[in-house]
Amino acid sequence: MLSTLLEFTLVLGVMTGLAVLMGKWLTRVFTGTHHALPERYTYRLLGIDPQETVGWARFGSALLLSNAAMMLLGYLVLRLQAVTPINPLGLAAQSPDLAFNTAVSFITNTNWQAYSGETSLSNFSQMAVITFLMFVGATSGVVAAAGFIRGLSRSSSGDIGNFWVDFTRTLYRVMLPLCVGMALVYVWQGMPQTFASQALVTTLEGAQQQLIVGAVASFESIKHIGTNGGGFFSMNAAHPFENPTPLTNILHILSMLLIPSALTYTFGSMLLQRRQGWVFFGTFLVMFIGFLALVYGAEQNGNPLLTQAGANQTLSVEHSGGNMEGKELRFGIADSSLFIATTTAATTGSVNTMHDSLTPMGGFVPLAQMMLNCVFGGDGVGFINLIQYALLTVFLVGMMIGRSPEFLGKKIEAREIKLVMLSVLAHPISILGFTALAALWPDTMASLNNIGPHGFSEVLYAYTSGTANNGSAFAGLNANTPFFNTTIGLAMLIGRFFTMLPMLAVAGSLAMKKTVPAGAGTIPTATPLFMLLVVFVVLVVGGLTFLPALALGPLVEQLQLLSGQTYN
């Protein structure tokens, strides 16, 4: 137990140090005025004036239209996969509904995969569509955060920056260097990086075995740094080619948390309010530690039915104890729990264990984190989601105690609150609405491997993962059907753009307001008390919204498990 606590502490400590370094780097990228030669050539190619700044509407339109164009390009390549190059295995094109789901999934930074990567996609599709869209989707999220933070820092100004300048600089200065460096480390650790599609080996029994290979290292680097998720192989980060060593497992975890945590420091630096940035970092950390403790405790305690049957599930020197079903022995309970908490907190979707095999309360954690969608969150969007709850907290507290709702010297009025609520409500409407539709759909039962509350959790998890732009799955649901491909695809679009664009509008609205000095009636926001208030509002709002659905899934399953009730 002590070694586990030391490991968790060390990982979170390293994450904090990296957040400072990465935060300084992002601040220079977002505020710098110098443009490197490749950047200037890119502006010229795109016909962009780097000195031009725009309002939130043009900024958001550029984000939306560019993402739509690249999604369409990805869709066409997937539909034409059979005739594209670098396809030595002769893999067929994806169906229209699956190609739509895949293209939407990767442009929205979700990486939900209703297919097996190594048997469905050629190396060309993996590189030209999947890896390309992972770079684009992740960069777009970071750029949205840059525009949002810049809007909060403005006073009596209608602009929030230039989308194309932010996109180009973030891609060239952040994503590409980080991913190239990390890919080289991964190759050193044993990940394949090749244009070949397969390797034929002779086993100890003398038989021939086909091993699927490809550009795995480059895929893994952007997959985690970009909080994309997905897997080159269907086994995802449990596959030895995707996660060969304990070092790569830790690097995966740190990569997922790198940019989401760093944006809090960037926020404090750009607004010259470092203390405020640390308050938001603390908010992330408090929620993350709480959920990590919950999933680790649930998995380490194991299955109560096995305990009743006489099985020893106690942690000891001889064995790991706990619920090891669906987990890699080389990771154990601790590293699996840390990965589970990280991948759903940072809405990455990469998995090194089978979430479908978690205990009911262990499965509750990834569901809850995706439902809240602001426990670190994905690159850029997680921080934006946290600010929406901070604005809501300021408003609610101000109304309760009769003080003026202000944030960073800007009055929070009806327009901002309406936009915040539009963003807040889009998330549960998508999750609960599509889950209800799936529960009524006649063919849903044929896609489920389980009945009872766990079967409901599988459906709920799918739409939660899609809307939260996470991409992980309980894996007990066959989602490769026209209904699920279409509805989960729509959930991804709603979760990405119906939450991001209203908050950009909030930033644009606040940018036009004058900054007023804090007065006696101003609620201080750079304090530990405000941090706890934000955590409270997040949990209360999320709890009131999603508790009924969670009660029908993992919570009732836990109660039935304790009473000895099972389903065949």
Residue pairs with C-beta under 8 A, 6 or more apart in sequence:
1 315
4 296
4 334
7 334
7 335
7 338
8 292
8 334
8 338
11 250
11 253
11 254
11 338
12 285
12 289
14 254
15 254
15 257
15 258
15 261
16 261
16 281
18 254
18 258
18 261
18 262
19 257
19 258
19 261
19 262
19 264
19 265
19 281
20 262
20 265
21 262
22 258
22 259
22 261
22 262
22 265
23 262
23 263
23 264
23 265
23 266
23 268
23 269
23 277
24 265
24 269
25 173
25 174
25 262
26 142
26 146
26 174
26 259
26 262
26 263
26 266
27 265
27 266
27 269
27 270
29 169
29 170
29 173
29 174
30 146
30 149
30 150
30 161
30 166
30 169
30 266
30 270
31 270
32 169
35 43
35 50
35 165
35 169
36 172
36 173
38 172
39 50
39 168
39 169
39 172
40 50
42 48
42 168
42 172
43 49
43 50
43 164
43 165
43 168
46 164
48 162
48 164
48 165
50 162
50 165
52 162
53 159
53 160
53 161
53 162
54 62
54 159
54 160
54 161
54 162
54 163
55 158
55 159
55 160
55 508
56 147
56 151
56 160
56 504
56 505
56 507
56 508
56 509
56 511
57 505
57 508
58 163
59 147
59 160
59 161
59 162
59 163
59 504
59 508
60 500
60 501
60 504
60 505
62 163
62 164
63 140
63 143
63 144
63 163
63 500
64 497
64 501
66 136
66 140
66 163
66 167
67 107
67 136
67 137
67 140
70 107
70 132
70 133
70 136
71 103
71 104
71 107
71 133
72 103
74 102
74 103
74 106
74 107
74 129
74 132
74 133
75 99
75 100
75 102
75 103
77 84
77 124
77 125
77 128
77 129
78 93
78 94
78 98
78 99
78 102
78 103
78 125
78 129
79 93
79 94
79 96
79 99
80 93
81 87
81 91
81 92
81 93
81 94
81 121
81 122
81 124
81 125
82 90
82 91
82 92
82 93
84 122
84 124
84 125
84 128
85 124
86 122
86 123
86 124
86 127
86 195
87 122
87 123
87 124
87 125
88 197
88 198
89 122
89 197
89 198
91 119
91 120
91 121
91 122
91 125
93 99
94 102
94 115
94 120
97 481
97 482
97 485
97 486
98 114
98 115
98 480
98 485
100 485
100 486
100 489
101 112
101 114
101 485
101 486
101 488
101 489
102 113
102 114
102 115
102 129
103 129
103 133
104 110
104 489
104 492
104 493
105 111
105 112
105 113
105 230
105 471
105 489
105 492
106 129
106 130
106 133
106 134
106 137
106 228
106 230
107 133
107 136
107 137
108 137
108 469
108 492
108 493
108 495
108 496
108 497
109 134
109 137
109 138
109 140
109 141
109 226
109 227
109 228
109 347
109 378
109 379
109 381
109 469
109 496
110 228
110 229
110 349
110 465
110 466
110 469
110 470
110 471
110 492
110 495
110 496
111 134
111 223
111 228
111 229
111 230
111 349
111 471
112 230
112 349
112 465
112 466
112 470
112 471
112 473
112 479
112 488
112 492
113 230
113 231
113 234
113 471
114 479
114 480
114 484
114 485
114 488
115 121
115 480
116 233
116 234
117 126
117 230
117 231
117 232
117 233
117 234
118 212
118 214
118 232
118 233
118 234
119 212
119 234
121 129
121 130
122 197
123 195
123 197
123 214
123 215
126 214
126 215
126 219
126 232
127 215
127 218
130 219
130 230
131 215
131 218
131 219
131 222
134 219
134 222
134 223
134 226
134 228
134 230
135 171
135 175
135 176
135 179
135 222
135 226
137 226
137 228
138 175
138 222
138 225
138 226
138 227
138 228
138 378
138 379
139 167
139 170
139 171
139 174
139 175
139 226
140 167
140 380
141 227
141 378
141 379
141 380
141 381
141 500
142 170
142 174
142 175
142 259
142 263
142 379
142 380
143 163
143 166
143 167
143 170
143 380
144 380
144 381
144 384
144 500
144 504
145 263
145 379
145 380
145 381
145 383
145 384
146 161
146 166
146 170
146 380
147 160
147 161
147 163
147 166
147 504
147 507
148 160
148 383
148 384
148 387
148 503
148 504
148 507
149 263
149 266
149 267
149 270
149 271
149 507
150 160
150 161
150 270
150 507
150 511
151 160
151 504
151 506
151 507
151 508
151 510
151 511
152 267
152 271
152 387
152 408
152 410
152 507
152 510
152 511
153 270
153 271
154 160
154 510
154 511
154 512
155 409
155 511
155 513
155 514
155 515
156 512
156 513
156 514
157 511
157 512
158 508
158 511
158 512
159 511
160 504
160 507
160 508
160 511
174 259
175 222
175 225
175 226
178 221
178 225
178 258
179 218
179 221
179 222
179 225
179 226
180 221
182 220
182 221
182 224
182 225
182 251
182 255
183 193
183 217
183 218
183 220
183 221
184 217
185 251
186 193
186 216
186 217
186 220
186 221
186 248
186 251
187 193
187 217
189 244
189 245
189 247
189 248
190 244
190 245
191 216
191 217
191 220
191 241
191 242
191 244
191 248
192 213
192 214
192 215
192 216
192 217
192 241
193 215
193 216
193 217
193 218
194 213
194 214
194 215
195 214
195 215
196 213
196 214
197 212
197 213
197 214
198 210
198 211
198 212
198 213
199 210
199 211
199 213
200 208
200 209
200 210
200 211
201 208
201 209
201 211
202 208
202 209
203 209
212 233
213 241
214 232
216 232
216 241
216 242
219 232
220 232
220 242
220 252
221 255
222 228
223 229
223 230
223 231
223 348
223 350
224 251
224 252
224 255
224 256
224 348
224 350
225 255
225 256
225 258
225 259
226 379
227 256
227 259
227 260
227 346
227 347
227 348
227 378
227 379
227 382
228 348
228 349
228 471
229 343
229 347
229 348
229 349
229 350
229 470
229 471
229 472
230 236
230 349
230 350
230 471
231 237
231 239
231 242
231 350
231 351
232 239
232 241
232 242
233 239
233 241
233 242
235 242
236 242
236 350
236 351
236 352
237 243
237 249
237 252
237 339
237 350
237 351
237 352
238 328
238 351
238 352
238 353
238 354
243 249
243 252
243 352
246 330
246 335
249 331
249 335
249 339
249 352
252 339
252 350
252 352
253 338
253 339
253 342
256 342
256 343
256 346
256 348
256 350
257 342
257 345
257 346
257 376
259 379
259 380
260 284
260 346
260 376
260 377
260 378
260 379
260 382
260 383
261 281
261 284
261 376
263 380
263 382
263 383
264 277
264 278
264 280
264 281
264 284
264 383
265 274
265 277
265 278
265 281
266 277
267 273
267 276
267 277
267 280
267 383
268 274
268 275
268 276
268 277
268 278
269 277
271 277
271 408
273 408
273 526
275 526
276 408
276 525
276 526
279 525
279 526
279 527
279 528
279 530
279 531
280 383
280 386
280 387
280 390
280 531
282 528
282 531
283 386
283 531
283 534
283 535
284 375
284 376
284 386
286 531
286 532
286 535
287 345
287 372
287 374
287 375
287 535
287 538
287 539
288 341
288 345
288 375
288 376
291 341
291 345
291 365
291 368
291 369
291 375
292 337
292 338
292 341
294 361
294 364
294 365
295 337
295 340
295 341
295 358
295 361
295 362
295 365
295 366
296 333
296 334
296 337
296 338
296 341
298 323
298 358
298 359
298 360
298 361
298 362
298 364
298 365
299 322
299 323
299 333
299 336
299 337
299 358
299 359
299 362
300 315
300 321
300 322
300 323
300 333
300 337
301 313
301 322
301 323
301 359
302 311
302 313
302 321
302 322
302 323
302 359
303 313
303 323
303 325
303 359
303 561
304 561
304 562
305 561
305 564
305 566
306 313
307 313
308 564
312 319
312 321
313 321
313 322
313 323
314 321
315 321
315 322
315 333
320 332
320 333
321 333
322 333
323 333
323 357
323 358
323 359
323 362
324 332
324 333
325 354
325 357
326 353
326 354
326 355
326 356
326 357
326 358
327 333
327 336
327 353
327 354
327 357
328 336
328 352
328 353
331 339
331 352
331 353
335 352
336 352
336 353
337 362
339 350
339 351
339 352
339 353
340 351
340 353
340 355
340 358
340 362
340 365
340 366
341 365
341 366
341 369
342 348
343 349
343 350
343 351
343 366
343 470
343 472
344 365
344 366
344 369
344 370
344 375
344 470
344 472
345 369
345 375
345 376
345 377
346 376
346 377
346 378
346 382
347 370
347 373
347 377
347 378
347 381
347 382
347 468
347 469
347 470
348 378
348 470
348 471
348 472
349 465
349 470
349 471
349 472
350 472
351 472
354 475
355 363
355 366
355 461
355 472
355 473
355 474
355 475
356 363
356 449
356 458
356 473
356 474
356 475
356 476
358 366
359 558
359 561
360 453
360 454
360 554
360 555
360 557
360 558
360 561
361 554
361 558
363 457
363 461
363 474
363 554
364 550
364 554
364 555
364 558
366 461
366 472
367 457
367 460
367 461
367 464
367 550
367 553
367 554
368 542
368 546
368 550
369 375
370 464
370 465
370 467
370 468
370 470
371 427
371 428
371 431
371 464
371 468
371 542
371 545
371 546
371 550
372 538
372 539
372 542
373 382
373 385
373 427
373 468
373 499
374 382
374 385
374 386
374 388
374 389
374 538
375 382
376 382
377 383
377 384
377 385
377 386
378 469
381 469
381 496
381 499
381 500
384 499
384 500
384 503
385 423
385 499
385 503
386 534
387 503
388 420
388 423
388 424
388 503
388 506
389 424
389 534
389 537
389 538
389 541
390 407
390 525
390 534
391 407
391 412
391 416
391 417
391 420
391 506
392 417
392 420
392 421
392 424
392 537
392 541
393 530
393 533
393 534
393 537
394 405
394 406
394 407
394 412
394 523
394 525
395 405
395 412
395 417
395 420
396 537
397 403
397 405
397 523
397 533
398 404
398 405
398 406
398 412
398 523
399 405
403 521
403 522
403 523
404 411
404 519
404 521
404 522
404 523
405 411
405 412
405 523
406 412
406 516
406 518
406 522
406 523
407 510
407 525
408 510
408 515
408 525
409 515
409 516
409 517
409 518
410 510
410 513
410 515
410 516
411 513
411 516
415 509
416 506
416 509
416 510
419 502
419 503
419 505
419 506
419 509
420 502
420 503
420 506
422 498
422 502
423 498
423 499
423 500
423 502
423 503
423 506
424 541
426 494
426 495
426 498
426 499
426 502
427 467
427 468
427 495
427 499
428 545
428 546
429 494
430 463
430 467
430 490
430 491
430 494
430 495
430 498
431 460
431 463
431 464
431 467
431 491
431 546
431 549
432 546
432 549
434 463
434 466
434 467
434 487
434 488
434 490
434 491
435 459
435 460
435 463
435 549
437 487
438 444
438 459
438 462
438 463
438 483
438 484
438 487
439 456
439 459
441 483
443 481
443 483
444 459
444 483
445 451
445 455
446 478
447 477
447 478
447 479
447 481
447 484
448 455
448 458
448 459
448 476
448 477
448 478
449 455
449 458
449 476
449 477
449 478
450 458
450 476
450 567
451 567
452 557
452 560
452 567
453 552
453 553
453 554
453 556
453 557
453 560
454 476
454 553
454 557
454 567
455 476
456 552
456 553
457 474
457 553
457 554
457 557
458 474
458 476
458 477
459 477
460 549
460 552
460 553
461 473
461 474
461 477
462 473
462 474
462 477
462 479
462 484
462 488
463 487
463 488
463 491
464 470
465 471
465 472
465 473
466 488
466 489
466 491
466 492
466 495
467 491
467 492
467 494
467 495
468 495
469 492
469 495
469 496
473 479
477 484
478 484
479 485
479 488
518 524
523 530
524 530
560 566
